[in-house]
Amino acid sequence: KRLLKPETVKSMTTNHLSKEVGWVKFGDEVREGVGFGYGFNVRDKMSAWDPDGRVGEYGWGGAASTHYWVSPKDDLAVVTLEQIMPYSFMTEFKIKGLIFDAIVD
């Protein structure tokens, strides 16, 4: 059963940060190509920050390095659960390329 209209999901997963605000920052690290929708970080463009990401993907990370991301283009959702402090993207970065390389179109 559908809970949200497609237009609602599109709005939730669209970057709503203005160009004046810029990209997402985590401490001193600028995550070029990543903005915020309503409840998600969203990928607007490719960048060196996450070279294996996909434009249009969205997701979130938790305080102790848990992550999930969704790639609508690939009909894919990934969840990684680990408890590492301080927060780190390393597991996501290491497996993302492997996962996308394994997808056969």
C-alpha positions in Angstrom: 0.0 0.0 0.0 1.4 3.4 -1.0 1.8 5.7 2.0 3.3 8.8 0.2 2.6 10.3 -3.2 5.5 10.1 -5.7 5.6 14.0 -5.7 6.1 13.9 -1.9 9.0 11.5 -2.1 10.6 13.5 -4.9 10.4 16.7 -2.7 11.8 14.8 0.3 14.8 13.6 -1.7 15.6 16.9 -3.5 18.3 19.2 -2.2 16.6 22.3 -0.7 19.8 24.1 0.3 20.3 27.3 -1.6 23.6 27.9 -3.5 24.4 30.6 -0.9 24.3 28.0 1.9 26.6 25.7 -0.1 27.2 22.0 0.4 26.9 19.9 3.5 29.8 20.4 6.0 30.9 18.0 8.7 33.4 19.8 10.8 35.9 21.2 8.4 35.1 18.6 5.8 33.0 19.9 2.9 30.9 17.2 1.2 30.7 18.6 -2.3 27.7 17.4 -4.2 25.7 16.6 -1.1 22.8 18.7 0.2 19.7 18.1 2.3 16.2 17.1 1.5 13.4 16.7 4.1 15.0 14.0 6.3 17.8 12.9 4.1 21.1 13.9 2.7 20.9 13.9 -1.1 23.4 13.7 -3.9 23.2 16.5 -6.4 26.4 15.9 -8.4 29.4 13.7 -8.4 32.6 14.8 -6.6 35.9 13.5 -5.3 34.4 13.4 -1.8 32.5 10.2 -2.6 33.6 9.1 -6.1 31.5 5.9 -6.0 28.2 7.6 -5.1 25.4 8.1 -7.6 23.5 11.3 -8.4 20.0 11.0 -7.0 21.0 8.8 -4.1 19.9 9.7 -0.6 20.4 8.4 2.9 21.6 9.2 6.4 24.2 8.3 9.0 24.0 7.7 12.7 26.3 8.9 15.5 28.3 5.7 15.8 28.9 5.2 12.0 25.7 3.5 11.1 24.6 4.4 7.5 22.0 3.7 4.9 21.6 4.9 1.4 19.1 4.4 -1.4 19.9 4.6 -5.1 16.6 4.8 -6.9 18.3 4.5 -10.3 19.6 1.1 -9.2 16.6 0.0 -7.3 18.9 -0.5 -4.3 18.9 0.2 -0.6 21.9 -0.5 1.6 22.2 -0.5 5.4 25.5 -0.8 7.3 25.5 -1.2 11.0 28.6 -0.7 13.1 29.5 1.0 16.3 32.6 3.1 15.7 33.4 6.4 17.4 34.3 8.9 16.3 31.9 8.8 13.3 33.4 7.4 10.1 32.3 6.9 6.5 35.0 4.4 5.7 32.8 1.3 5.6 30.4 2.9 3.3 33.2 4.2 1.1 34.8 0.8 0.9 31.7 -1.2 0.0 29.8 1.3 -2.2 32.1 0.9 -5.2 32.1 -2.9 -4.8 28.3 -3.0 -4.7 27.8 -0.7 -7.7 30.5 -2.6 -9.7 28.6 -5.8 -9.1 25.3 -4.5 -10.5 24.6 -5.9 -14.0 22.3 -3.7 -16.1 
